[in-house]
Amino acid sequence: MIKIRVITGFLLLVCAFAPLQVCAAEVNENNNLILEEEMAPRALITNVNVKKRSESGDFEVKADIVTNDGTRRIIDIKNISLSGWPSKLDGVQIILSSGEIWSNGEYATVIISYWYNGKQNTDIVTYYPYGN
C-alpha cells in the first residue's frame, strides 16, 4: 500500500512540474482552423487616412488604409472620397470604385471613372500598406 502511495505521489509530482504545451487556434469565417503561427496579434492594427494623387495626376482621392502590423498587409480600404479634380471636369459625373485589395494585401486600388468629350475615361490610385 505504501508503494502505491509513493508511486502515485511521484507521478503527481512529475505531472505537476512537467511543462504542458498549449496550442492557440481560432476558426475563420470559412470554418477553417487557423493555428497560432498563422494568427497575427489582434491589437496590431493601423488605420491611416491617406490623400493620394491618381496615376495621371488629375485626381486626388482620400481613403482610410487599414494595415495589419503583424503581417504588414492591407486588410481594408474604406471611407473613399474624391478630394480634388481638374477644373475642366467641373459638372462631370465622376464615379469611384469601392476599392479593391490585391496580392493578399500587398496593395489596394481605387478606380476613377468619368465621361469627358463623349468618351468614358478611367484613372487609378494605388495605395500601399501604411499609406505609402
A tleap script that builds the chain and sets N, CA, C and O, in Angstrom:
source leaprc.protein.ff14SB
mol = sequence {
  NMET ILE LYS ILE ARG VAL ILE THR GLY PHE
  LEU LEU LEU VAL CYS ALA PHE ALA PRO LEU
  GLN VAL CYS ALA ALA GLU VAL ASN GLU ASN
  ASN ASN LEU ILE LEU GLU GLU GLU MET ALA
  PRO ARG ALA LEU ILE THR ASN VAL ASN VAL
  LYS LYS ARG SER GLU SER GLY ASP PHE GLU
  VAL LYS ALA ASP ILE VAL THR ASN ASP GLY
  THR ARG ARG ILE ILE ASP ILE LYS ASN ILE
  SER LEU SER GLY TRP PRO SER LYS LEU ASP
  GLY VAL GLN ILE ILE LEU SER SER GLY GLU
  ILE TRP SER ASN GLY GLU TYR ALA THR VAL
  ILE ILE SER TYR TRP TYR ASN GLY LYS GLN
  ASN THR ASP ILE VAL THR TYR TYR PRO TYR
  GLY CASN
}
set mol.1.N position { 0.827 -1.185 0.000 }
set mol.1.CA position { 0.000 0.000 0.000 }
set mol.1.C position { 0.874 1.253 0.000 }
set mol.1.O position { 0.562 2.236 -0.672 }
set mol.2.N position { 1.959 1.211 0.751 }
set mol.2.CA position { 2.860 2.360 0.810 }
set mol.2.C position { 3.525 2.565 -0.541 }
set mol.2.O position { 3.731 3.702 -0.965 }
set mol.3.N position { 3.870 1.455 -1.236 }
set mol.3.CA position { 4.473 1.565 -2.558 }
set mol.3.C position { 3.528 2.278 -3.531 }
set mol.3.O position { 3.967 3.108 -4.328 }
set mol.4.N position { 2.250 1.958 -3.465 }
set mol.4.CA position { 1.267 2.582 -4.356 }
set mol.4.C position { 1.174 4.077 -4.073 }
set mol.4.O position { 1.097 4.883 -5.001 }
set mol.5.N position { 1.180 4.450 -2.795 }
set mol.5.CA position { 1.113 5.875 -2.434 }
set mol.5.C position { 2.372 6.609 -2.891 }
set mol.5.O position { 2.288 7.740 -3.371 }
set mol.6.N position { 3.518 5.988 -2.749 }
set mol.6.CA position { 4.776 6.616 -3.163 }
set mol.6.C position { 4.789 6.795 -4.678 }
set mol.6.O position { 5.153 7.859 -5.179 }
set mol.7.N position { 4.395 5.762 -5.398 }
set mol.7.CA position { 4.376 5.847 -6.860 }
set mol.7.C position { 3.356 6.888 -7.318 }
set mol.7.O position { 3.645 7.678 -8.216 }
set mol.8.N position { 2.174 6.897 -6.716 }
set mol.8.CA position { 1.147 7.881 -7.063 }
set mol.8.C position { 1.639 9.293 -6.769 }
set mol.8.O position { 1.450 10.197 -7.583 }
set mol.9.N position { 2.261 9.487 -5.624 }
set mol.9.CA position { 2.802 10.800 -5.262 }
set mol.9.C position { 3.877 11.244 -6.233 }
set mol.9.O position { 3.927 12.408 -6.631 }
set mol.10.N position { 4.748 10.300 -6.615 }
set mol.10.CA position { 5.811 10.609 -7.567 }
set mol.10.C position { 5.223 11.011 -8.923 }
set mol.10.O position { 5.677 11.982 -9.528 }
set mol.11.N position { 4.220 10.273 -9.405 }
set mol.11.CA position { 3.584 10.594 -10.683 }
set mol.11.C position { 2.886 11.952 -10.641 }
set mol.11.O position { 2.944 12.710 -11.609 }
set mol.12.N position { 2.227 12.261 -9.526 }
set mol.12.CA position { 1.590 13.574 -9.386 }
set mol.12.C position { 2.622 14.690 -9.409 }
set mol.12.O position { 2.388 15.743 -10.004 }
set mol.13.N position { 3.755 14.467 -8.769 }
set mol.13.CA position { 4.827 15.450 -8.743 }
set mol.13.C position { 5.390 15.672 -10.144 }
set mol.13.O position { 5.623 16.810 -10.552 }
set mol.14.N position { 5.605 14.585 -10.875 }
set mol.14.CA position { 6.129 14.695 -12.238 }
set mol.14.C position { 5.139 15.448 -13.123 }
set mol.14.O position { 5.535 16.316 -13.900 }
set mol.15.N position { 3.870 15.121 -13.009 }
set mol.15.CA position { 2.846 15.796 -13.821 }
set mol.15.C position { 2.724 17.271 -13.461 }
set mol.15.O position { 2.486 18.102 -14.337 }
set mol.16.N position { 2.881 17.599 -12.204 }
set mol.16.CA position { 2.739 18.984 -11.759 }
set mol.16.C position { 3.858 19.863 -12.293 }
set mol.16.O position { 3.631 21.038 -12.581 }
set mol.17.N position { 5.056 19.320 -12.431 }
set mol.17.CA position { 6.193 20.130 -12.857 }
set mol.17.C position { 6.571 19.931 -14.319 }
set mol.17.O position { 7.488 20.592 -14.808 }
set mol.18.N position { 5.906 19.060 -15.008 }
set mol.18.CA position { 6.188 18.852 -16.427 }
set mol.18.C position { 5.560 19.990 -17.225 }
set mol.18.O position { 4.411 20.355 -16.978 }
set mol.19.N position { 6.298 20.555 -18.177 }
set mol.19.CA position { 5.721 21.637 -18.987 }
set mol.19.C position { 4.625 21.094 -19.894 }
set mol.19.O position { 4.778 20.057 -20.539 }
set mol.20.N position { 3.534 21.814 -19.922 }
set mol.20.CA position { 2.421 21.435 -20.776 }
set mol.20.C position { 2.393 22.357 -21.979 }
set mol.20.O position { 2.529 23.572 -21.841 }
set mol.21.N position { 2.220 21.788 -23.142 }
set mol.21.CA position { 2.163 22.584 -24.353 }
set mol.21.C position { 0.724 23.035 -24.578 }
set mol.21.O position { -0.210 22.234 -24.548 }
set mol.22.N position { 0.570 24.336 -24.805 }
set mol.22.CA position { -0.750 24.894 -25.073 }
set mol.22.C position { -0.734 25.430 -26.495 }
set mol.22.O position { 0.139 26.219 -26.855 }
set mol.23.N position { -1.674 25.015 -27.283 }
set mol.23.CA position { -1.773 25.475 -28.664 }
set mol.23.C position { -2.976 26.396 -28.786 }
set mol.23.O position { -4.090 26.052 -28.390 }
set mol.24.N position { -2.725 27.574 -29.344 }
set mol.24.CA position { -3.822 28.505 -29.579 }
set mol.24.C position { -4.270 28.360 -31.023 }
set mol.24.O position { -3.457 28.138 -31.920 }
set mol.25.N position { -5.547 28.486 -31.234 }
set mol.25.CA position { -6.092 28.406 -32.587 }
set mol.25.C position { -7.408 29.163 -32.616 }
set mol.25.O position { -8.024 29.409 -31.579 }
set mol.26.N position { -7.822 29.522 -33.801 }
set mol.26.CA position { -9.123 30.152 -33.974 }
set mol.26.C position { -9.723 29.640 -35.272 }
set mol.26.O position { -9.034 29.021 -36.083 }
set mol.27.N position { -10.990 29.896 -35.461 }
set mol.27.CA position { -11.685 29.471 -36.675 }
set mol.27.C position { -12.075 30.723 -37.438 }
set mol.27.O position { -12.670 31.641 -36.872 }
set mol.28.N position { -11.736 30.764 -38.745 }
set mol.28.CA position { -12.074 31.944 -39.536 }
set mol.28.C position { -13.493 31.844 -40.077 }
set mol.28.O position { -14.236 30.924 -39.734 }
set mol.29.N position { -13.871 32.822 -40.946 }
set mol.29.CA position { -15.248 32.892 -41.426 }
set mol.29.C position { -15.647 31.691 -42.288 }
set mol.29.O position { -16.837 31.437 -42.470 }
set mol.30.N position { -14.675 30.956 -42.817 }
set mol.30.CA position { -14.966 29.766 -43.629 }
set mol.30.C position { -14.911 28.486 -42.813 }
set mol.30.O position { -14.888 27.391 -43.375 }
set mol.31.N position { -14.888 28.617 -41.486 }
set mol.31.CA position { -14.787 27.486 -40.563 }
set mol.31.C position { -13.505 26.683 -40.755 }
set mol.31.O position { -13.483 25.477 -40.509 }
set mol.32.N position { -12.441 27.348 -41.192 }
set mol.32.CA position { -11.136 26.705 -41.302 }
set mol.32.C position { -10.338 27.002 -40.046 }
set mol.32.O position { -10.357 28.127 -39.544 }
set mol.33.N position { -9.644 26.010 -39.542 }
set mol.33.CA position { -8.843 26.172 -38.336 }
set mol.33.C position { -7.558 26.911 -38.673 }
set mol.33.O position { -6.866 26.555 -39.627 }
set mol.34.N position { -7.236 27.944 -37.889 }
set mol.34.CA position { -6.009 28.707 -38.072 }
set mol.34.C position { -5.164 28.508 -36.825 }
set mol.34.O position { -5.610 28.804 -35.717 }
set mol.35.N position { -3.949 28.010 -36.998 }
set mol.35.CA position { -3.064 27.771 -35.863 }
set mol.35.C position { -2.398 29.059 -35.417 }
set mol.35.O position { -2.417 30.062 -36.130 }
set mol.36.N position { -1.808 29.020 -34.226 }
set mol.36.CA position { -1.205 30.203 -33.617 }
set mol.36.C position { -0.138 30.823 -34.509 }
set mol.36.O position { -0.028 32.048 -34.570 }
set mol.37.N position { 0.649 30.009 -35.199 }
set mol.37.CA position { 1.722 30.551 -36.042 }
set mol.37.C position { 1.172 31.400 -37.181 }
set mol.37.O position { 1.858 32.294 -37.678 }
set mol.38.N position { -0.067 31.123 -37.597 }
set mol.38.CA position { -0.664 31.835 -38.715 }
set mol.38.C position { -1.459 33.058 -38.275 }
set mol.38.O position { -1.848 33.874 -39.110 }
set mol.39.N position { -1.705 33.192 -36.982 }
set mol.39.CA position { -2.517 34.305 -36.486 }
set mol.39.C position { -1.644 35.532 -36.249 }
set mol.39.O position { -0.526 35.420 -35.745 }
set mol.40.N position { -2.150 36.681 -36.608 }
set mol.40.CA position { -1.479 37.931 -36.288 }
set mol.40.C position { -2.119 38.486 -35.026 }
set mol.40.O position { -3.318 38.313 -34.807 }
set mol.41.N position { -1.330 39.146 -34.200 }
set mol.41.CA position { -1.912 39.725 -32.982 }
set mol.41.C position { -3.031 40.700 -33.330 }
set mol.41.O position { -2.885 41.530 -34.228 }
set mol.42.N position { -4.141 40.597 -32.619 }
set mol.42.CA position { -5.312 41.410 -32.931 }
set mol.42.C position { -5.105 42.897 -32.646 }
set mol.42.O position { -5.699 43.736 -33.323 }
set mol.43.N position { -4.296 43.232 -31.685 }
set mol.43.CA position { -4.151 44.629 -31.289 }
set mol.43.C position { -3.266 45.414 -32.247 }
set mol.43.O position { -3.198 46.639 -32.145 }
set mol.44.N position { -2.598 44.755 -33.158 }
set mol.44.CA position { -1.652 45.427 -34.029 }
set mol.44.C position { -2.293 45.803 -35.362 }
set mol.44.O position { -1.970 45.234 -36.405 }
set mol.45.N position { -3.196 46.762 -35.308 }
set mol.45.CA position { -3.894 47.243 -36.499 }
set mol.45.C position { -3.669 48.748 -36.601 }
set mol.45.O position { -3.862 49.475 -35.626 }
set mol.46.N position { -3.260 49.218 -37.786 }
set mol.46.CA position { -3.030 50.637 -38.010 }
set mol.46.C position { -4.018 51.144 -39.052 }
set mol.46.O position { -4.164 50.544 -40.117 }
set mol.47.N position { -4.695 52.246 -38.745 }
set mol.47.CA position { -5.641 52.875 -39.661 }
set mol.47.C position { -5.081 54.247 -40.027 }
set mol.47.O position { -4.948 55.113 -39.162 }
set mol.48.N position { -4.753 54.451 -41.307 }
set mol.48.CA position { -4.147 55.702 -41.753 }
set mol.48.C position { -5.039 56.329 -42.818 }
set mol.48.O position { -5.420 55.662 -43.780 }
set mol.49.N position { -5.379 57.625 -42.650 }
set mol.49.CA position { -6.132 58.353 -43.663 }
set mol.49.C position { -5.126 58.943 -44.644 }
set mol.49.O position { -4.261 59.730 -44.261 }
set mol.50.N position { -5.247 58.555 -45.911 }
set mol.50.CA position { -4.252 58.935 -46.913 }
set mol.50.C position { -4.920 59.711 -48.040 }
set mol.50.O position { -5.982 59.329 -48.530 }
set mol.51.N position { -4.284 60.803 -48.442 }
set mol.51.CA position { -4.712 61.569 -49.609 }
set mol.51.C position { -3.648 61.336 -50.677 }
set mol.51.O position { -2.479 61.663 -50.477 }
set mol.52.N position { -4.058 60.769 -51.817 }
set mol.52.CA position { -3.075 60.391 -52.828 }
set mol.52.C position { -3.569 60.757 -54.223 }
set mol.52.O position { -4.766 60.701 -54.502 }
set mol.53.N position { -2.631 61.133 -55.100 }
set mol.53.CA position { -2.965 61.503 -56.469 }
set mol.53.C position { -3.051 60.263 -57.359 }
set mol.53.O position { -2.388 59.253 -57.123 }
set mol.54.N position { -3.891 60.377 -58.389 }
set mol.54.CA position { -4.040 59.279 -59.349 }
set mol.54.C position { -2.804 59.203 -60.241 }
set mol.54.O position { -1.946 60.085 -60.206 }
set mol.55.N position { -2.722 58.139 -61.040 }
set mol.55.CA position { -1.561 57.956 -61.914 }
set mol.55.C position { -1.413 59.084 -62.924 }
set mol.55.O position { -0.292 59.474 -63.251 }
set mol.56.N position { -2.524 59.616 -63.422 }
set mol.56.CA position { -2.452 60.721 -64.382 }
set mol.56.C position { -2.148 62.048 -63.692 }
set mol.56.O position { -1.732 63.009 -64.339 }
set mol.57.N position { -2.355 62.097 -62.389 }
set mol.57.CA position { -2.147 63.329 -61.638 }
set mol.57.C position { -3.357 64.245 -61.635 }
set mol.57.O position { -3.319 65.316 -61.029 }
set mol.58.N position { -4.438 63.841 -62.307 }
set mol.58.CA position { -5.626 64.689 -62.413 }
set mol.58.C position { -6.520 64.656 -61.181 }
set mol.58.O position { -7.227 65.626 -60.909 }
set mol.59.N position { -6.501 63.562 -60.438 }
set mol.59.CA position { -7.430 63.385 -59.325 }
set mol.59.C position { -6.680 63.178 -58.017 }
set mol.59.O position { -5.549 62.693 -57.987 }
set mol.60.N position { -7.354 63.566 -56.937 }
set mol.60.CA position { -6.824 63.315 -55.598 }
set mol.60.C position { -7.915 62.581 -54.820 }
set mol.60.O position { -9.046 63.057 -54.725 }
set mol.61.N position { -7.564 61.415 -54.261 }
set mol.61.CA position { -8.533 60.563 -53.582 }
set mol.61.C position { -8.069 60.327 -52.152 }
set mol.61.O position { -6.906 60.010 -51.904 }
set mol.62.N position { -9.008 60.487 -51.207 }
set mol.62.CA position { -8.730 60.184 -49.799 }
set mol.62.C position { -9.321 58.828 -49.468 }
set mol.62.O position { -10.402 58.476 -49.940 }
set mol.63.N position { -8.595 58.063 -48.644 }
set mol.63.CA position { -9.098 56.757 -48.209 }
set mol.63.C position { -8.427 56.383 -46.896 }
set mol.63.O position { -7.301 56.796 -46.618 }
set mol.64.N position { -9.137 55.592 -46.093 }
set mol.64.CA position { -8.550 55.015 -44.883 }
set mol.64.C position { -7.956 53.666 -45.260 }
set mol.64.O position { -8.662 52.782 -45.744 }
set mol.65.N position { -6.663 53.511 -45.037 }
set mol.65.CA position { -5.964 52.260 -45.316 }
set mol.65.C position { -5.736 51.568 -43.983 }
set mol.65.O position { -5.053 52.104 -43.111 }
set mol.66.N position { -6.304 50.377 -43.821 }
set mol.66.CA position { -6.187 49.615 -42.575 }
set mol.66.C position { -5.162 48.511 -42.809 }
set mol.66.O position { -5.326 47.666 -43.689 }
set mol.67.N position { -4.095 48.535 -41.999 }
set mol.67.CA position { -2.982 47.603 -42.167 }
set mol.67.C position { -2.811 46.755 -40.918 }
set mol.67.O position { -2.877 47.266 -39.800 }
set mol.68.N position { -2.590 45.459 -41.109 }
set mol.68.CA position { -2.269 44.549 -40.009 }
set mol.68.C position { -0.764 44.624 -39.800 }
set mol.68.O position { 0.006 44.217 -40.670 }
set mol.69.N position { -0.338 45.142 -38.645 }
set mol.69.CA position { 1.086 45.311 -38.384 }
set mol.69.C position { 1.823 43.981 -38.281 }
set mol.69.O position { 3.022 43.920 -38.556 }
set mol.70.N position { 1.136 42.929 -37.894 }
set mol.70.CA position { 1.780 41.623 -37.768 }
set mol.70.C position { 2.188 41.055 -39.113 }
set mol.70.O position { 3.227 40.404 -39.227 }
set mol.71.N position { 1.371 41.297 -40.139 }
set mol.71.CA position { 1.665 40.764 -41.473 }
set mol.71.C position { 2.116 41.845 -42.448 }
set mol.71.O position { 2.588 41.533 -43.542 }
set mol.72.N position { 1.974 43.123 -42.060 }
set mol.72.CA position { 2.296 44.270 -42.909 }
set mol.72.C position { 1.504 44.216 -44.221 }
set mol.72.O position { 2.032 44.519 -45.291 }
set mol.73.N position { 0.227 43.825 -44.117 }
set mol.73.CA position { -0.656 43.712 -45.271 }
set mol.73.C position { -1.887 44.588 -45.069 }
set mol.73.O position { -2.336 44.790 -43.940 }
set mol.74.N position { -2.425 45.103 -46.164 }
set mol.74.CA position { -3.677 45.857 -46.114 }
set mol.74.C position { -4.810 44.870 -45.878 }
set mol.74.O position { -4.920 43.859 -46.571 }
set mol.75.N position { -5.650 45.171 -44.893 }
set mol.75.CA position { -6.790 44.299 -44.627 }
set mol.75.C position { -8.119 44.983 -44.951 }
set mol.75.O position { -9.154 44.320 -45.015 }
set mol.76.N position { -8.097 46.310 -45.158 }
set mol.76.CA position { -9.333 47.009 -45.511 }
set mol.76.C position { -8.994 48.360 -46.121 }
set mol.76.O position { -7.981 48.971 -45.780 }
set mol.77.N position { -9.846 48.816 -47.019 }
set mol.77.CA position { -9.775 50.176 -47.555 }
set mol.77.C position { -11.199 50.717 -47.460 }
set mol.77.O position { -12.136 50.102 -47.968 }
set mol.78.N position { -11.358 51.867 -46.810 }
set mol.78.CA position { -12.710 52.377 -46.554 }
set mol.78.C position { -12.714 53.900 -46.551 }
set mol.78.O position { -11.665 54.534 -46.665 }
set mol.79.N position { -13.898 54.478 -46.420 }
set mol.79.CA position { -14.091 55.937 -46.402 }
set mol.79.C position { -13.421 56.604 -47.606 }
set mol.79.O position { -12.680 57.576 -47.456 }
set mol.80.N position { -13.687 56.078 -48.782 }
set mol.80.CA position { -13.076 56.578 -50.016 }
set mol.80.C position { -13.859 57.795 -50.499 }
set mol.80.O position { -15.085 57.757 -50.603 }
set mol.81.N position { -13.129 58.880 -50.794 }
set mol.81.CA position { -13.798 60.082 -51.304 }
set mol.81.C position { -12.861 60.842 -52.230 }
set mol.81.O position { -11.638 60.779 -52.098 }
set mol.82.N position { -13.457 61.555 -53.160 }
set mol.82.CA position { -12.708 62.377 -54.104 }
set mol.82.C position { -12.454 63.730 -53.456 }
set mol.82.O position { -13.392 64.376 -52.988 }
set mol.83.N position { -11.197 64.168 -53.423 }
set mol.83.CA position { -10.901 65.448 -52.773 }
set mol.83.C position { -10.311 66.472 -53.732 }
set mol.83.O position { -10.083 67.617 -53.344 }
set mol.84.N position { -10.061 66.084 -54.967 }
set mol.84.CA position { -9.537 67.042 -55.928 }
set mol.84.C position { -9.663 66.521 -57.350 }
set mol.84.O position { -9.498 65.325 -57.595 }
set mol.85.N position { -9.961 67.431 -58.304 }
set mol.85.CA position { -10.082 67.069 -59.708 }
set mol.85.C position { -9.810 68.314 -60.529 }
set mol.85.O position { -9.882 69.423 -59.999 }
set mol.86.N position { -9.496 68.163 -61.820 }
set mol.86.CA position { -9.210 69.330 -62.655 }
set mol.86.C position { -10.474 70.145 -62.932 }
set mol.86.O position { -11.573 69.595 -63.009 }
set mol.87.N position { -10.310 71.440 -63.080 }
set mol.87.CA position { -11.467 72.320 -63.292 }
set mol.87.C position { -12.198 71.999 -64.592 }
set mol.87.O position { -13.394 72.270 -64.701 }
set mol.88.N position { -11.507 71.427 -65.583 }
set mol.88.CA position { -12.176 71.067 -66.841 }
set mol.88.C position { -13.267 70.014 -66.621 }
set mol.88.O position { -14.136 69.834 -67.474 }
set mol.89.N position { -13.223 69.317 -65.480 }
set mol.89.CA position { -14.216 68.282 -65.181 }
set mol.89.C position { -15.295 68.759 -64.214 }
set mol.89.O position { -16.075 67.946 -63.718 }
set mol.90.N position { -15.355 70.064 -63.936 }
set mol.90.CA position { -16.431 70.579 -63.087 }
set mol.90.C position { -17.774 70.281 -63.747 }
set mol.90.O position { -17.965 70.562 -64.930 }
set mol.91.N position { -18.695 69.716 -62.986 }
set mol.91.CA position { -20.007 69.372 -63.502 }
set mol.91.C position { -20.084 67.998 -64.149 }
set mol.91.O position { -21.174 67.544 -64.496 }
set mol.92.N position { -18.955 67.331 -64.318 }
set mol.92.CA position { -18.928 65.987 -64.908 }
set mol.92.C position { -19.122 64.966 -63.795 }
set mol.92.O position { -18.564 65.119 -62.709 }
set mol.93.N position { -19.914 63.918 -64.060 }
set mol.93.CA position { -20.106 62.873 -63.054 }
set mol.93.C position { -18.841 62.018 -62.968 }
set mol.93.O position { -18.384 61.449 -63.959 }
set mol.94.N position { -18.295 61.946 -61.762 }
set mol.94.CA position { -17.087 61.161 -61.506 }
set mol.94.C position { -17.462 60.057 -60.526 }
set mol.94.O position { -18.027 60.330 -59.467 }
set mol.95.N position { -17.154 58.822 -60.873 }
set mol.95.CA position { -17.524 57.669 -60.045 }
set mol.95.C position { -16.258 56.991 -59.527 }
set mol.95.O position { -15.321 56.733 -60.282 }
set mol.96.N position { -16.252 56.708 -58.219 }
set mol.96.CA position { -15.131 55.993 -57.604 }
set mol.96.C position { -15.542 54.557 -57.309 }
set mol.96.O position { -16.670 54.306 -56.885 }
set mol.97.N position { -14.635 53.620 -57.533 }
set mol.97.CA position { -14.918 52.235 -57.141 }
set mol.97.C position { -14.829 52.131 -55.625 }
set mol.97.O position { -14.337 53.042 -54.959 }
set mol.98.N position { -15.308 51.019 -55.089 }
set mol.98.CA position { -15.302 50.841 -53.632 }
set mol.98.C position { -13.930 50.453 -53.100 }
set mol.98.O position { -13.758 50.329 -51.887 }
set mol.99.N position { -12.975 50.262 -53.954 }
set mol.99.CA position { -11.634 49.872 -53.522 }
set mol.99.C position { -11.466 48.368 -53.603 }
set mol.99.O position { -12.372 47.610 -53.257 }
set mol.100.N position { -10.317 47.950 -54.058 }
set mol.100.CA position { -10.034 46.528 -54.236 }
set mol.100.C position { -8.659 46.237 -53.635 }
set mol.100.O position { -7.709 46.992 -53.844 }
set mol.101.N position { -8.564 45.146 -52.894 }
set mol.101.CA position { -7.291 44.737 -52.291 }
set mol.101.C position { -6.704 43.628 -53.155 }
set mol.101.O position { -7.405 42.690 -53.535 }
set mol.102.N position { -5.403 43.742 -53.464 }
set mol.102.CA position { -4.742 42.818 -54.385 }
set mol.102.C position { -3.557 42.111 -53.726 }
set mol.102.O position { -3.009 42.584 -52.730 }
set mol.103.N position { -3.175 40.977 -54.297 }
set mol.103.CA position { -1.979 40.207 -53.893 }
set mol.103.C position { -1.927 39.983 -52.392 }
set mol.103.O position { -0.906 40.218 -51.745 }
set mol.104.N position { -3.049 39.522 -51.852 }
set mol.104.CA position { -3.112 39.188 -50.426 }
set mol.104.C position { -2.754 40.378 -49.533 }
set mol.104.O position { -2.145 40.208 -48.477 }
set mol.105.N position { -3.138 41.581 -49.965 }
set mol.105.CA position { -2.950 42.766 -49.138 }
set mol.105.C position { -1.686 43.555 -49.401 }
set mol.105.O position { -1.376 44.475 -48.645 }
set mol.106.N position { -0.936 43.225 -50.459 }
set mol.106.CA position { 0.283 43.979 -50.754 }
set mol.106.C position { -0.029 45.401 -51.214 }
set mol.106.O position { 0.747 46.322 -50.960 }
set mol.107.N position { -1.168 45.581 -51.894 }
set mol.107.CA position { -1.584 46.920 -52.304 }
set mol.107.C position { -3.089 46.929 -52.542 }
set mol.107.O position { -3.728 45.880 -52.614 }
set mol.108.N position { -3.640 48.133 -52.662 }
set mol.108.CA position { -5.071 48.302 -52.919 }
set mol.108.C position { -5.238 49.384 -53.980 }
set mol.108.O position { -4.389 50.265 -54.118 }
set mol.109.N position { -6.332 49.314 -54.725 }
set mol.109.CA position { -6.575 50.302 -55.774 }
set mol.109.C position { -7.987 50.868 -55.680 }
set mol.109.O position { -8.909 50.228 -55.175 }
set mol.110.N position { -8.118 52.087 -56.185 }
set mol.110.CA position { -9.420 52.728 -56.377 }
set mol.110.C position { -9.458 53.162 -57.840 }
set mol.110.O position { -8.546 53.836 -58.319 }
set mol.111.N position { -10.514 52.773 -58.543 }
set mol.111.CA position { -10.680 53.127 -59.951 }
set mol.111.C position { -11.591 54.352 -60.041 }
set mol.111.O position { -12.636 54.414 -59.393 }
set mol.112.N position { -11.178 55.322 -60.853 }
set mol.112.CA position { -11.950 56.541 -61.082 }
set mol.112.C position { -12.499 56.467 -62.508 }
set mol.112.O position { -11.734 56.310 -63.459 }
set mol.113.N position { -13.817 56.578 -62.658 }
set mol.113.CA position { -14.454 56.540 -63.987 }
set mol.113.C position { -15.209 57.846 -64.211 }
set mol.113.O position { -15.849 58.365 -63.297 }
set mol.114.N position { -15.129 58.378 -65.447 }
set mol.114.CA position { -15.842 59.615 -65.768 }
set mol.114.C position { -16.016 59.720 -67.281 }
set mol.114.O position { -15.254 59.126 -68.044 }
set mol.115.N position { -17.027 60.481 -67.710 }
set mol.115.CA position { -17.266 60.752 -69.122 }
set mol.115.C position { -16.745 62.141 -69.443 }
set mol.115.O position { -17.045 63.099 -68.730 }
set mol.116.N position { -15.957 62.257 -70.525 }
set mol.116.CA position { -15.444 63.567 -70.933 }
set mol.116.C position { -15.292 63.565 -72.455 }
set mol.116.O position { -14.729 62.630 -73.026 }
set mol.117.N position { -15.791 64.605 -73.100 }
set mol.117.CA position { -15.759 64.727 -74.562 }
set mol.117.C position { -16.365 63.506 -75.254 }
set mol.117.O position { -15.852 63.047 -76.275 }
set mol.118.N position { -17.459 62.983 -74.696 }
set mol.118.CA position { -18.182 61.887 -75.322 }
set mol.118.C position { -17.586 60.500 -75.148 }
set mol.118.O position { -18.088 59.543 -75.737 }
set mol.119.N position { -16.541 60.368 -74.363 }
set mol.119.CA position { -15.997 59.022 -74.155 }
set mol.119.C position { -15.739 58.770 -72.673 }
set mol.119.O position { -15.505 59.688 -71.887 }
set mol.120.N position { -15.794 57.476 -72.327 }
set mol.120.CA position { -15.562 57.102 -70.928 }
set mol.120.C position { -14.059 56.995 -70.684 }
set mol.120.O position { -13.320 56.417 -71.481 }
set mol.121.N position { -13.634 57.561 -69.573 }
set mol.121.CA position { -12.224 57.538 -69.194 }
set mol.121.C position { -12.078 56.903 -67.816 }
set mol.121.O position { -13.006 56.926 -67.008 }
set mol.122.N position { -10.918 56.343 -67.563 }
set mol.122.CA position { -10.630 55.782 -66.235 }
set mol.122.C position { -9.247 56.211 -65.791 }
set mol.122.O position { -8.366 56.493 -66.604 }
set mol.123.N position { -9.085 56.250 -64.504 }
set mol.123.CA position { -7.794 56.543 -63.878 }
set mol.123.C position { -7.712 55.654 -62.643 }
set mol.123.O position { -8.717 55.075 -62.233 }
set mol.124.N position { -6.553 55.542 -62.058 }
set mol.124.CA position { -6.378 54.636 -60.928 }
set mol.124.C position { -5.498 55.278 -59.859 }
set mol.124.O position { -4.568 56.027 -60.158 }
set mol.125.N position { -5.817 54.965 -58.612 }
set mol.125.CA position { -4.987 55.360 -57.474 }
set mol.125.C position { -4.568 54.065 -56.787 }
set mol.125.O position { -5.404 53.203 -56.517 }
set mol.126.N position { -3.279 53.929 -56.505 }
set mol.126.CA position { -2.757 52.726 -55.858 }
set mol.126.C position { -2.256 53.086 -54.469 }
set mol.126.O position { -1.496 54.038 -54.296 }
set mol.127.N position { -2.690 52.314 -53.484 }
set mol.127.CA position { -2.282 52.509 -52.094 }
set mol.127.C position { -1.462 51.306 -51.637 }
set mol.127.O position { -1.710 50.174 -52.050 }
set mol.128.N position { -0.486 51.573 -50.780 }
set mol.128.CA position { 0.340 50.517 -50.198 }
set mol.128.C position { 0.166 50.540 -48.680 }
set mol.128.O position { -0.346 51.520 -48.137 }
set mol.129.N position { 0.584 49.479 -47.985 }
set mol.129.CA position { 0.419 49.469 -46.522 }
set mol.129.C position { 0.969 50.743 -45.878 }
set mol.129.O position { 1.994 51.275 -46.303 }
set mol.130.N position { 0.284 51.211 -44.864 }
set mol.130.CA position { 0.614 52.424 -44.109 }
set mol.130.C position { 0.498 53.680 -44.958 }
set mol.130.O position { 1.029 54.725 -44.583 }
set mol.131.N position { -0.192 53.598 -46.108 }
set mol.131.CA position { -0.460 54.773 -46.914 }
set mol.131.C position { 0.660 55.207 -47.819 }
set mol.131.O position { 0.573 56.292 -48.395 }
set mol.132.N position { 1.691 54.439 -47.976 }
set mol.132.CA position { 2.813 54.817 -48.858 }
set mol.132.C position { 2.413 54.741 -50.309 }
set mol.132.O position { 3.226 55.023 -51.189 }
savepdb mol mol.pdb
quit
